[in-house]
Amino acid sequence: HKFTSKNTTLTEIVREPFVFQEKGSSLREKLVSLCKIYNVNKPIVGLQINGFNETIRTVIEGNGVTFVSSLEVNEYIARG
């Protein structure tokens, strides 16, 4: 992905289509709040997926970006 191994701003990231879990998920709400705090446009909702594992698989397949804890994806990171 073009953001791999580089520092990226919130403004750059929110221009990408996001893969979100259902409306009301804590991660989604935190990202929207960050955008308000830093006066950045809201993220583009590319896909809305039910379930964490499905969200991760969708991003791995190249269908957008998302935010997750590195602890939750260490296994995927280790595998490259």
C-alpha positions in Angstrom: 0.0 0.0 0.0 1.2 3.5 -0.7 1.2 4.4 3.0 3.4 1.5 4.0 6.6 2.6 5.8 5.9 6.3 5.6 4.6 9.0 7.9 1.1 10.0 6.7 -1.2 12.8 7.8 -4.8 12.5 8.7 -5.7 14.7 5.8 -4.0 12.2 3.4 -5.5 9.2 4.9 -9.1 10.4 4.9 -8.9 10.9 1.1 -8.8 7.1 0.8 -12.0 5.0 0.8 -12.4 3.6 4.3 -13.6 0.1 5.3 -15.7 0.7 8.4 -17.5 -1.6 10.7 -21.1 -0.8 11.4 -22.3 2.7 12.2 -21.7 3.5 15.8 -18.5 1.4 16.2 -16.1 3.0 18.6 -13.2 3.2 16.0 -15.4 4.9 13.5 -16.7 7.4 16.0 -13.1 8.1 17.2 -11.9 8.8 13.7 -14.9 11.1 13.0 -14.1 12.9 16.2 -10.4 13.3 15.3 -11.5 14.8 12.0 -13.7 17.4 13.8 -10.9 18.3 16.3 -8.3 18.8 13.5 -10.8 20.4 11.1 -10.2 17.7 8.5 -12.9 16.4 6.1 -14.7 13.3 7.3 -13.4 10.0 5.8 -14.8 8.6 2.7 -16.9 5.5 3.5 -15.9 3.0 0.8 -17.4 -0.1 2.4 -19.3 -0.8 5.5 -18.7 -4.3 6.9 -20.1 -6.2 9.8 -17.4 -7.9 11.8 -13.7 -7.2 12.6 -12.2 -10.1 10.8 -14.2 -9.3 7.6 -13.0 -5.7 7.8 -9.4 -6.8 8.0 -9.7 -9.2 5.1 -11.4 -6.6 3.0 -8.4 -4.2 3.6 -5.9 -6.9 3.0 -7.6 -7.5 -0.4 -6.9 -3.9 -1.3 -10.4 -2.5 -0.9 -9.6 0.5 1.2 -8.0 1.5 4.5 -9.0 1.3 8.1 -7.6 2.0 11.6 -7.0 -0.9 14.0 -4.8 -1.6 17.0 -1.5 -3.1 16.0 -2.1 -5.7 18.7 -5.1 -7.0 16.8 -3.2 -7.4 13.5 0.3 -8.5 14.7 -0.1 -11.9 13.1 -0.9 -10.4 9.7 2.0 -7.9 10.0 4.4 -10.7 10.8 3.3 -12.6 7.7 3.8 -9.5 5.5 
